[in-house]
Amino acid sequence: MSESFHYNYSAERQSEIDAIRKKYLPREEQENKMAELRKLDASLTTGAFSASMALGIISALVFGVGMCCFLVWSKIVPGALLCVAGVIGMLVAPWLYRRLVEKRKAEITPEILRLTEELSQK
């Protein structure tokens, strides 16, 4: 009777098994709350950044067309109007960003405070 015990351990294999197992386990409530908190925090500036960048880029292009009116086509009045409109748009873009961030912060603050309170109690 040759009974021998053979045991092979592979850290790589074990980590793969654990990763597959995690897919099928029910998610913990705390992980879900933390993911929701991260998502809310990331959403604070996303929309504001996109809107202010779009306004800034469009304003810069309008300013460039105004400069072309001045320098290339010798149309002074339309060029001046387009340049002024472009400069105003570029000056408004940072203000728009701050306003949108403040508005979004006011919207999500109660939810973030609730989630942080729940997570810090556990």
N, CA, C and O atoms as a GROMACS GRO file, in nm:
protein
  488
    1MET      N    1   0.081  -0.117   0.000
    1MET     CA    2   0.000   0.000   0.000
    1MET      C    3   0.086   0.125   0.000
    1MET      O    4   0.152   0.158   0.099
    2SER      N    5   0.084   0.191  -0.110
    2SER     CA    6   0.167   0.310  -0.123
    2SER      C    7   0.079   0.434  -0.128
    2SER      O    8   0.052   0.489  -0.235
    3GLU      N    9   0.036   0.474  -0.014
    3GLU     CA   10  -0.043   0.596  -0.008
    3GLU      C   11   0.049   0.711   0.027
    3GLU      O   12   0.109   0.715   0.134
    4SER      N   13   0.057   0.803  -0.064
    4SER     CA   14   0.138   0.922  -0.038
    4SER      C   15   0.054   1.046  -0.068
    4SER      O   16  -0.038   1.046  -0.150
    5PHE      N   17   0.088   1.146  -0.002
    5PHE     CA   18   0.013   1.270  -0.017
    5PHE      C   19   0.095   1.366  -0.102
    5PHE      O   20   0.210   1.396  -0.072
    6HIS      N   21   0.033   1.413  -0.209
    6HIS     CA   22   0.099   1.510  -0.297
    6HIS      C   23   0.017   1.638  -0.297
    6HIS      O   24  -0.104   1.635  -0.319
    7TYR      N   25   0.082   1.746  -0.273
    7TYR     CA   26   0.012   1.875  -0.271
    7TYR      C   27   0.092   1.973  -0.354
    7TYR      O   28   0.211   1.995  -0.329
    8ASN      N   29   0.028   2.031  -0.451
    8ASN     CA   30   0.091   2.132  -0.535
    8ASN      C   31   0.016   2.264  -0.515
    8ASN      O   32  -0.105   2.270  -0.534
    9TYR      N   33   0.089   2.366  -0.478
    9TYR     CA   34   0.026   2.497  -0.457
    9TYR      C   35   0.083   2.593  -0.558
    9TYR      O   36   0.204   2.603  -0.576
   10SER      N   37  -0.005   2.664  -0.623
   10SER     CA   38   0.036   2.765  -0.718
   10SER      C   39  -0.037   2.895  -0.685
   10SER      O   40  -0.160   2.901  -0.689
   11ALA      N   41   0.039   2.997  -0.652
   11ALA     CA   42  -0.021   3.126  -0.616
   11ALA      C   43  -0.097   3.184  -0.734
   11ALA      O   44  -0.204   3.244  -0.718
   12GLU      N   45  -0.043   3.167  -0.852
   12GLU     CA   46  -0.109   3.219  -0.972
   12GLU      C   47  -0.244   3.150  -0.995
   12GLU      O   48  -0.344   3.213  -1.026
   13ARG      N   49  -0.242   3.019  -0.978
   13ARG     CA   50  -0.366   2.942  -0.997
   13ARG      C   51  -0.468   2.979  -0.891
   13ARG      O   52  -0.586   2.994  -0.921
   14GLN      N   53  -0.423   2.994  -0.768
   14GLN     CA   54  -0.513   3.029  -0.659
   14GLN      C   55  -0.575   3.167  -0.680
   14GLN      O   56  -0.693   3.186  -0.653
   15SER      N   57  -0.497   3.264  -0.728
   15SER     CA   58  -0.552   3.398  -0.753
   15SER      C   59  -0.654   3.395  -0.867
   15SER      O   60  -0.752   3.469  -0.864
   16GLU      N   61  -0.630   3.309  -0.966
   16GLU     CA   62  -0.728   3.294  -1.074
   16GLU      C   63  -0.858   3.233  -1.022
   16GLU      O   64  -0.967   3.276  -1.059
   17ILE      N   65  -0.845   3.133  -0.935
   17ILE     CA   66  -0.963   3.070  -0.875
   17ILE      C   67  -1.040   3.172  -0.792
   17ILE      O   68  -1.163   3.178  -0.799
   18ASP      N   69  -0.969   3.252  -0.714
   18ASP     CA   70  -1.035   3.355  -0.632
   18ASP      C   71  -1.106   3.459  -0.718
   18ASP      O   72  -1.216   3.503  -0.683
   19ALA      N   73  -1.045   3.498  -0.829
   19ALA     CA   74  -1.107   3.597  -0.918
   19ALA      C   75  -1.236   3.542  -0.978
   19ALA      O   76  -1.336   3.613  -0.987
   20ILE      N   77  -1.233   3.416  -1.019
   20ILE     CA   78  -1.354   3.354  -1.075
   20ILE      C   79  -1.460   3.340  -0.968
   20ILE      O   80  -1.578   3.363  -0.993
   21ARG      N   81  -1.419   3.302  -0.848
   21ARG     CA   82  -1.515   3.285  -0.738
   21ARG      C   83  -1.584   3.416  -0.703
   21ARG      O   84  -1.703   3.417  -0.674
   22LYS      N   85  -1.510   3.527  -0.705
   22LYS     CA   86  -1.567   3.658  -0.672
   22LYS      C   87  -1.677   3.698  -0.768
   22LYS      O   88  -1.769   3.771  -0.730
   23LYS      N   89  -1.668   3.653  -0.892
   23LYS     CA   90  -1.770   3.686  -0.991
   23LYS      C   91  -1.906   3.631  -0.952
   23LYS      O   92  -2.010   3.689  -0.984
   24TYR      N   93  -1.906   3.519  -0.883
   24TYR     CA   94  -2.030   3.448  -0.854
   24TYR      C   95  -2.080   3.468  -0.711
   24TYR      O   96  -2.190   3.424  -0.677
   25LEU      N   97  -2.003   3.533  -0.628
   25LEU     CA   98  -2.046   3.561  -0.492
   25LEU      C   99  -2.136   3.685  -0.493
   25LEU      O  100  -2.116   3.774  -0.575
   26PRO      N  101  -2.233   3.691  -0.404
   26PRO     CA  102  -2.314   3.813  -0.397
   26PRO      C  103  -2.227   3.931  -0.353
   26PRO      O  104  -2.142   3.918  -0.266
   27ARG      N  105  -2.250   4.043  -0.416
   27ARG     CA  106  -2.170   4.162  -0.385
   27ARG      C  107  -2.205   4.214  -0.247
   27ARG      O  108  -2.320   4.214  -0.205
   28GLU      N  109  -2.106   4.257  -0.180
   28GLU     CA  110  -2.127   4.310  -0.046
   28GLU      C  111  -2.187   4.450  -0.057
   28GLU      O  112  -2.157   4.526  -0.149
   29GLU      N  113  -2.271   4.481   0.039
   29GLU     CA  114  -2.340   4.610   0.038
   29GLU      C  115  -2.241   4.725   0.050
   29GLU      O  116  -2.258   4.829  -0.012
   30GLN      N  117  -2.137   4.706   0.131
   30GLN     CA  118  -2.040   4.812   0.152
   30GLN      C  119  -1.963   4.842   0.022
   30GLN      O  120  -1.934   4.958  -0.007
   31GLU      N  121  -1.930   4.739  -0.054
   31GLU     CA  122  -1.861   4.760  -0.182
   31GLU      C  123  -1.949   4.840  -0.277
   31GLU      O  124  -1.900   4.929  -0.347
   32ASN      N  125  -2.078   4.807  -0.280
   32ASN     CA  126  -2.171   4.880  -0.366
   32ASN      C  127  -2.180   5.027  -0.326
   32ASN      O  128  -2.182   5.115  -0.412
   33LYS      N  129  -2.185   5.053  -0.196
   33LYS     CA  130  -2.192   5.190  -0.150
   33LYS      C  131  -2.064   5.266  -0.182
   33LYS      O  132  -2.069   5.384  -0.218
   34MET      N  133  -1.951   5.200  -0.169
   34MET     CA  134  -1.824   5.265  -0.200
   34MET      C  135  -1.815   5.295  -0.349
   34MET      O  136  -1.767   5.401  -0.389
   35ALA      N  137  -1.860   5.202  -0.432
   35ALA     CA  138  -1.860   5.226  -0.576
   35ALA      C  139  -1.953   5.341  -0.612
   35ALA      O  140  -1.920   5.423  -0.698
   36GLU      N  141  -2.069   5.347  -0.545
   36GLU     CA  142  -2.162   5.457  -0.570
   36GLU      C  143  -2.102   5.590  -0.527
   36GLU      O  144  -2.120   5.692  -0.594
   37LEU      N  145  -2.032   5.590  -0.414
   37LEU     CA  146  -1.966   5.711  -0.366
   37LEU      C  147  -1.860   5.758  -0.464
   37LEU      O  148  -1.852   5.877  -0.493
   38ARG      N  149  -1.780   5.667  -0.515
   38ARG     CA  150  -1.677   5.703  -0.614
   38ARG      C  151  -1.741   5.759  -0.741
   38ARG      O  152  -1.692   5.856  -0.799
   39LYS      N  153  -1.850   5.697  -0.784
   39LYS     CA  154  -1.918   5.741  -0.906
   39LYS      C  155  -1.975   5.882  -0.888
   39LYS      O  156  -1.962   5.966  -0.977
   40LEU      N  157  -2.037   5.908  -0.773
   40LEU     CA  158  -2.090   6.042  -0.747
   40LEU      C  159  -1.979   6.146  -0.741
   40LEU      O  160  -1.993   6.256  -0.795
   41ASP      N  161  -1.869   6.111  -0.677
   41ASP     CA  162  -1.757   6.204  -0.666
   41ASP      C  163  -1.698   6.236  -0.804
   41ASP      O  164  -1.664   6.350  -0.831
   42ALA      N  165  -1.688   6.135  -0.889
   42ALA     CA  166  -1.634   6.157  -1.023
   42ALA      C  167  -1.729   6.238  -1.110
   42ALA      O  168  -1.685   6.308  -1.201
   43SER      N  169  -1.859   6.227  -1.084
   43SER     CA  170  -1.956   6.298  -1.166
   43SER      C  171  -1.961   6.447  -1.135
   43SER      O  172  -2.029   6.521  -1.206
   44LEU      N  173  -1.892   6.491  -1.032
   44LEU     CA  174  -1.898   6.632  -0.994
   44LEU      C  175  -1.850   6.723  -1.106
   44LEU      O  176  -1.915   6.823  -1.136
   45THR      N  177  -1.738   6.690  -1.168
   45THR     CA  178  -1.679   6.781  -1.266
   45THR      C  179  -1.694   6.737  -1.410
   45THR      O  180  -1.661   6.814  -1.501
   46THR      N  181  -1.742   6.617  -1.434
   46THR     CA  182  -1.745   6.564  -1.571
   46THR      C  183  -1.829   6.650  -1.665
   46THR      O  184  -1.779   6.695  -1.768
   47GLY      N  185  -1.954   6.674  -1.632
   47GLY     CA  186  -2.041   6.752  -1.718
   47GLY      C  187  -1.997   6.897  -1.730
   47GLY      O  188  -2.002   6.956  -1.837
   48ALA      N  189  -1.952   6.954  -1.618
   48ALA     CA  190  -1.907   7.093  -1.619
   48ALA      C  191  -1.784   7.109  -1.707
   48ALA      O  192  -1.773   7.207  -1.781
   49PHE      N  193  -1.693   7.015  -1.700
   49PHE     CA  194  -1.572   7.022  -1.782
   49PHE      C  195  -1.608   7.015  -1.930
   49PHE      O  196  -1.555   7.092  -2.010
   50SER      N  197  -1.696   6.924  -1.966
   50SER     CA  198  -1.735   6.908  -2.107
   50SER      C  199  -1.802   7.034  -2.160
   50SER      O  200  -1.770   7.080  -2.270
   51ALA      N  201  -1.893   7.090  -2.083
   51ALA     CA  202  -1.965   7.210  -2.128
   51ALA      C  203  -1.872   7.330  -2.141
   51ALA      O  204  -1.879   7.403  -2.240
   52SER      N  205  -1.787   7.351  -2.044
   52SER     CA  206  -1.697   7.467  -2.050
   52SER      C  207  -1.592   7.451  -2.159
   52SER      O  208  -1.554   7.549  -2.224
   53MET      N  209  -1.544   7.329  -2.180
   53MET     CA  210  -1.448   7.307  -2.289
   53MET      C  211  -1.514   7.330  -2.425
   53MET      O  212  -1.453   7.389  -2.514
   54ALA      N  213  -1.636   7.283  -2.441
   54ALA     CA  214  -1.707   7.304  -2.568
   54ALA      C  215  -1.725   7.453  -2.594
   54ALA      O  216  -1.702   7.500  -2.705
   55LEU      N  217  -1.768   7.527  -2.492
   55LEU     CA  218  -1.785   7.672  -2.508
   55LEU      C  219  -1.652   7.739  -2.540
   55LEU      O  220  -1.646   7.825  -2.628
   56GLY      N  221  -1.547   7.701  -2.471
   56GLY     CA  222  -1.416   7.760  -2.495
   56GLY      C  223  -1.364   7.732  -2.636
   56GLY      O  224  -1.309   7.821  -2.701
   57ILE      N  225  -1.380   7.609  -2.682
   57ILE     CA  226  -1.331   7.573  -2.816
   57ILE      C  227  -1.411   7.645  -2.924
   57ILE      O  228  -1.354   7.699  -3.019
   58ILE      N  229  -1.543   7.645  -2.909
   58ILE     CA  230  -1.627   7.714  -3.008
   58ILE      C  231  -1.595   7.864  -3.009
   58ILE      O  232  -1.589   7.925  -3.115
   59SER      N  233  -1.576   7.920  -2.892
   59SER     CA  234  -1.542   8.063  -2.884
   59SER      C  235  -1.408   8.093  -2.948
   59SER      O  236  -1.392   8.195  -3.015
   60ALA      N  237  -1.312   8.006  -2.929
   60ALA     CA  238  -1.181   8.025  -2.992
   60ALA      C  239  -1.193   8.017  -3.144
   60ALA      O  240  -1.126   8.091  -3.216
   61LEU      N  241  -1.277   7.926  -3.192
   61LEU     CA  242  -1.297   7.917  -3.337
   61LEU      C  243  -1.366   8.041  -3.392
   61LEU      O  244  -1.331   8.090  -3.499
   62VAL      N  245  -1.465   8.092  -3.319
   62VAL     CA  246  -1.533   8.216  -3.361
   62VAL      C  247  -1.434   8.332  -3.363
   62VAL      O  248  -1.434   8.413  -3.455
   63PHE      N  249  -1.349   8.338  -3.262
   63PHE     CA  250  -1.245   8.441  -3.258
   63PHE      C  251  -1.152   8.428  -3.378
   63PHE      O  252  -1.114   8.528  -3.439
   64GLY      N  253  -1.115   8.306  -3.413
   64GLY     CA  254  -1.028   8.283  -3.528
   64GLY      C  255  -1.093   8.326  -3.658
   64GLY      O  256  -1.026   8.382  -3.746
   65VAL      N  257  -1.222   8.300  -3.673
   65VAL     CA  258  -1.293   8.344  -3.793
   65VAL      C  259  -1.297   8.497  -3.797
   65VAL      O  260  -1.283   8.557  -3.904
   66GLY      N  261  -1.316   8.560  -3.683
   66GLY     CA  262  -1.313   8.706  -3.676
   66GLY      C  263  -1.178   8.762  -3.717
   66GLY      O  264  -1.171   8.863  -3.786
   67MET      N  265  -1.072   8.696  -3.676
   67MET     CA  266  -0.938   8.740  -3.716
   67MET      C  267  -0.917   8.722  -3.866
   67MET      O  268  -0.852   8.804  -3.931
   68CYS      N  269  -0.973   8.614  -3.921
   68CYS     CA  270  -0.964   8.594  -4.066
   68CYS      C  271  -1.040   8.706  -4.140
   68CYS      O  272  -0.995   8.754  -4.244
   69CYS      N  273  -1.155   8.745  -4.085
   69CYS     CA  274  -1.229   8.856  -4.147
   69CYS      C  275  -1.144   8.982  -4.150
   69CYS      O  276  -1.143   9.054  -4.250
   70PHE      N  277  -1.072   9.008  -4.041
   70PHE     CA  278  -0.985   9.125  -4.036
   70PHE      C  279  -0.869   9.114  -4.134
   70PHE      O  280  -0.849   9.201  -4.219
   71LEU      N  281  -0.795   9.006  -4.120
   71LEU     CA  282  -0.665   8.997  -4.188
   71LEU      C  283  -0.672   8.947  -4.332
   71LEU      O  284  -0.595   8.992  -4.416
   72VAL      N  285  -0.763   8.855  -4.361
   72VAL     CA  286  -0.765   8.794  -4.493
   72VAL      C  287  -0.868   8.860  -4.584
   72VAL      O  288  -0.839   8.892  -4.699
   73TRP      N  289  -0.989   8.879  -4.531
   73TRP     CA  290  -1.098   8.926  -4.615
   73TRP      C  291  -1.121   9.076  -4.603
   73TRP      O  292  -1.206   9.130  -4.674
   74SER      N  293  -1.050   9.144  -4.518
   74SER     CA  294  -1.060   9.290  -4.498
   74SER      C  295  -1.202   9.334  -4.465
   74SER      O  296  -1.245   9.440  -4.512
   75LYS      N  297  -1.274   9.258  -4.388
   75LYS     CA  298  -1.409   9.294  -4.342
   75LYS      C  299  -1.398   9.330  -4.195
   75LYS      O  300  -1.394   9.243  -4.108
   76ILE      N  301  -1.393   9.459  -4.169
   76ILE     CA  302  -1.362   9.505  -4.035
   76ILE      C  303  -1.479   9.488  -3.938
   76ILE      O  304  -1.458   9.437  -3.828
   77VAL      N  305  -1.599   9.527  -3.975
   77VAL     CA  306  -1.712   9.522  -3.883
   77VAL      C  307  -1.748   9.378  -3.845
   77VAL      O  308  -1.758   9.347  -3.726
   78PRO      N  309  -1.768   9.286  -3.944
   78PRO     CA  310  -1.798   9.148  -3.903
   78PRO      C  311  -1.683   9.085  -3.824
   78PRO      O  312  -1.705   9.008  -3.730
   79GLY      N  313  -1.559   9.119  -3.862
   79GLY     CA  314  -1.443   9.066  -3.790
   79GLY      C  315  -1.440   9.112  -3.646
   79GLY      O  316  -1.411   9.034  -3.556
   80ALA      N  317  -1.471   9.241  -3.624
   80ALA     CA  318  -1.472   9.295  -3.488
   80ALA      C  319  -1.581   9.229  -3.405
   80ALA      O  320  -1.559   9.194  -3.290
   81LEU      N  321  -1.699   9.212  -3.464
   81LEU     CA  322  -1.809   9.149  -3.391
   81LEU      C  323  -1.777   9.004  -3.355
   81LEU      O  324  -1.803   8.960  -3.243
   82LEU      N  325  -1.721   8.931  -3.450
   82LEU     CA  326  -1.686   8.790  -3.423
   82LEU      C  327  -1.574   8.780  -3.319
   82LEU      O  328  -1.578   8.692  -3.233
   83CYS      N  329  -1.475   8.869  -3.327
   83CYS     CA  330  -1.366   8.866  -3.229
   83CYS      C  331  -1.418   8.896  -3.089
   83CYS      O  332  -1.380   8.828  -2.993
   84VAL      N  333  -1.505   8.995  -3.076
   84VAL     CA  334  -1.561   9.029  -2.946
   84VAL      C  335  -1.644   8.912  -2.893
   84VAL      O  336  -1.635   8.878  -2.775
   85ALA      N  337  -1.726   8.852  -2.980
   85ALA     CA  338  -1.808   8.738  -2.937
   85ALA      C  339  -1.719   8.622  -2.891
   85ALA      O  340  -1.750   8.556  -2.792
   86GLY      N  341  -1.610   8.596  -2.963
   86GLY     CA  342  -1.518   8.490  -2.925
   86GLY      C  343  -1.449   8.515  -2.793
   86GLY      O  344  -1.435   8.424  -2.711
   87VAL      N  345  -1.406   8.639  -2.771
   87VAL     CA  346  -1.339   8.673  -2.645
   87VAL      C  347  -1.437   8.661  -2.528
   87VAL      O  348  -1.403   8.608  -2.423
   88ILE      N  349  -1.560   8.709  -2.549
   88ILE     CA  350  -1.661   8.697  -2.442
   88ILE      C  351  -1.687   8.550  -2.409
   88ILE      O  352  -1.696   8.514  -2.292
   89GLY      N  353  -1.699   8.467  -2.511
   89GLY     CA  354  -1.720   8.323  -2.487
   89GLY      C  355  -1.604   8.260  -2.412
   89GLY      O  356  -1.625   8.178  -2.322
   90MET      N  357  -1.481   8.297  -2.448
   90MET     CA  358  -1.364   8.241  -2.378
   90MET      C  359  -1.356   8.289  -2.234
   90MET      O  360  -1.310   8.216  -2.147
   91LEU      N  361  -1.402   8.412  -2.208
   91LEU     CA  362  -1.401   8.462  -2.071
   91LEU      C  363  -1.512   8.399  -1.988
   91LEU      O  364  -1.499   8.386  -1.866
   92VAL      N  365  -1.622   8.361  -2.052
   92VAL     CA  366  -1.736   8.303  -1.980
   92VAL      C  367  -1.712   8.155  -1.948
   92VAL      O  368  -1.771   8.104  -1.852
   93ALA      N  369  -1.629   8.086  -2.025
   93ALA     CA  370  -1.609   7.941  -2.007
   93ALA      C  371  -1.564   7.903  -1.865
   93ALA      O  372  -1.622   7.810  -1.809
   94PRO      N  373  -1.465   7.969  -1.805
   94PRO     CA  374  -1.429   7.931  -1.666
   94PRO      C  375  -1.541   7.960  -1.566
   94PRO      O  376  -1.562   7.883  -1.472
   95TRP      N  377  -1.612   8.070  -1.587
   95TRP     CA  378  -1.726   8.102  -1.501
   95TRP      C  379  -1.833   7.994  -1.511
   95TRP      O  380  -1.890   7.951  -1.411
   96LEU      N  381  -1.860   7.950  -1.635
   96LEU     CA  382  -1.959   7.844  -1.657
   96LEU      C  383  -1.918   7.716  -1.584
   96LEU      O  384  -2.002   7.650  -1.524
   97TYR      N  385  -1.790   7.683  -1.591
   97TYR     CA  386  -1.739   7.564  -1.522
   97TYR      C  387  -1.766   7.573  -1.372
   97TYR      O  388  -1.819   7.479  -1.312
   98ARG      N  389  -1.729   7.685  -1.312
   98ARG     CA  390  -1.749   7.701  -1.168
   98ARG      C  391  -1.896   7.693  -1.130
   98ARG      O  392  -1.932   7.630  -1.030
   99ARG      N  393  -1.982   7.758  -1.208
   99ARG     CA  394  -2.125   7.756  -1.178
   99ARG      C  395  -2.183   7.615  -1.188
   99ARG      O  396  -2.261   7.574  -1.102
  100LEU      N  397  -2.145   7.541  -1.292
  100LEU     CA  398  -2.197   7.405  -1.308
  100LEU      C  399  -2.146   7.312  -1.198
  100LEU      O  400  -2.220   7.225  -1.152
  101VAL      N  401  -2.021   7.331  -1.156
  101VAL     CA  402  -1.967   7.249  -1.046
  101VAL      C  403  -2.041   7.282  -0.916
  101VAL      O  404  -2.076   7.191  -0.840
  102GLU      N  405  -2.065   7.410  -0.891
  102GLU     CA  406  -2.138   7.448  -0.769
  102GLU      C  407  -2.279   7.391  -0.770
  102GLU      O  408  -2.328   7.342  -0.667
  103LYS      N  409  -2.344   7.396  -0.884
  103LYS     CA  410  -2.481   7.344  -0.896
  103LYS      C  411  -2.483   7.193  -0.872
  103LYS      O  412  -2.567   7.142  -0.799
  104ARG      N  413  -2.389   7.122  -0.936
  104ARG     CA  414  -2.384   6.976  -0.921
  104ARG      C  415  -2.347   6.939  -0.777
  104ARG      O  416  -2.399   6.842  -0.723
  105LYS      N  417  -2.258   7.017  -0.716
  105LYS     CA  418  -2.218   6.989  -0.578
  105LYS      C  419  -2.338   7.002  -0.484
  105LYS      O  420  -2.356   6.922  -0.393
  106ALA      N  421  -2.421   7.104  -0.508
  106ALA     CA  422  -2.540   7.121  -0.425
  106ALA      C  423  -2.637   7.005  -0.444
  106ALA      O  424  -2.706   6.966  -0.349
  107GLU      N  425  -2.643   6.949  -0.564
  107GLU     CA  426  -2.733   6.837  -0.590
  107GLU      C  427  -2.688   6.708  -0.522
  107GLU      O  428  -2.770   6.634  -0.468
  108ILE      N  429  -2.558   6.680  -0.524
  108ILE     CA  430  -2.510   6.550  -0.476
  108ILE      C  431  -2.459   6.552  -0.332
  108ILE      O  432  -2.432   6.445  -0.277
  109THR      N  433  -2.446   6.669  -0.271
  109THR     CA  434  -2.393   6.676  -0.135
  109THR      C  435  -2.472   6.592  -0.035
  109THR      O  436  -2.411   6.518   0.042
  110PRO      N  437  -2.605   6.599  -0.032
  110PRO     CA  438  -2.677   6.516   0.067
  110PRO      C  439  -2.652   6.366   0.049
  110PRO      O  440  -2.636   6.293   0.147
  111GLU      N  441  -2.648   6.321  -0.075
  111GLU     CA  442  -2.625   6.178  -0.101
  111GLU      C  443  -2.483   6.136  -0.060
  111GLU      O  444  -2.463   6.029  -0.003
  112ILE      N  445  -2.385   6.221  -0.091
  112ILE     CA  446  -2.246   6.189  -0.054
  112ILE      C  447  -2.231   6.187   0.098
  112ILE      O  448  -2.165   6.098   0.152
  113LEU      N  449  -2.291   6.283   0.166
  113LEU     CA  450  -2.282   6.284   0.311
  113LEU      C  451  -2.350   6.162   0.373
  113LEU      O  452  -2.300   6.107   0.471
  114ARG      N  453  -2.462   6.120   0.316
  114ARG     CA  454  -2.531   6.002   0.365
  114ARG      C  455  -2.445   5.877   0.346
  114ARG      O  456  -2.431   5.796   0.438
  115LEU      N  457  -2.386   5.863   0.228
  115LEU     CA  458  -2.302   5.745   0.201
  115LEU      C  459  -2.177   5.744   0.288
  115LEU      O  460  -2.140   5.639   0.340
  116THR      N  461  -2.112   5.860   0.305
  116THR     CA  462  -1.992   5.862   0.388
  116THR      C  463  -2.025   5.832   0.533
  116THR      O  464  -1.947   5.768   0.603
  117GLU      N  465  -2.140   5.878   0.578
  117GLU     CA  466  -2.182   5.848   0.716
  117GLU      C  467  -2.205   5.698   0.734
  117GLU      O  468  -2.162   5.640   0.834
  118GLU      N  469  -2.273   5.636   0.638
  118GLU     CA  470  -2.298   5.491   0.646
  118GLU      C  471  -2.169   5.411   0.640
  118GLU      O  472  -2.154   5.313   0.712
  119LEU      N  473  -2.077   5.452   0.554
  119LEU     CA  474  -1.952   5.378   0.540
  119LEU      C  475  -1.860   5.397   0.660
  119LEU      O  476  -1.786   5.305   0.696
  120SER      N  477  -1.863   5.513   0.721
  120SER     CA  478  -1.773   5.537   0.834
  120SER      C  479  -1.823   5.469   0.962
  120SER      O  480  -1.744   5.448   1.054
  121GLN      N  481  -1.950   5.434   0.969
  121GLN     CA  482  -2.003   5.366   1.087
  121GLN      C  483  -1.966   5.220   1.090
  121GLN      O  484  -1.966   5.159   1.197
  122LYS      N  485  -1.933   5.162   0.978
  122LYS     CA  486  -1.906   5.018   0.974
  122LYS      C  487  -1.761   4.989   0.995
  122LYS      O  488  -1.720   4.873   0.994
   0.00000   0.00000   0.00000
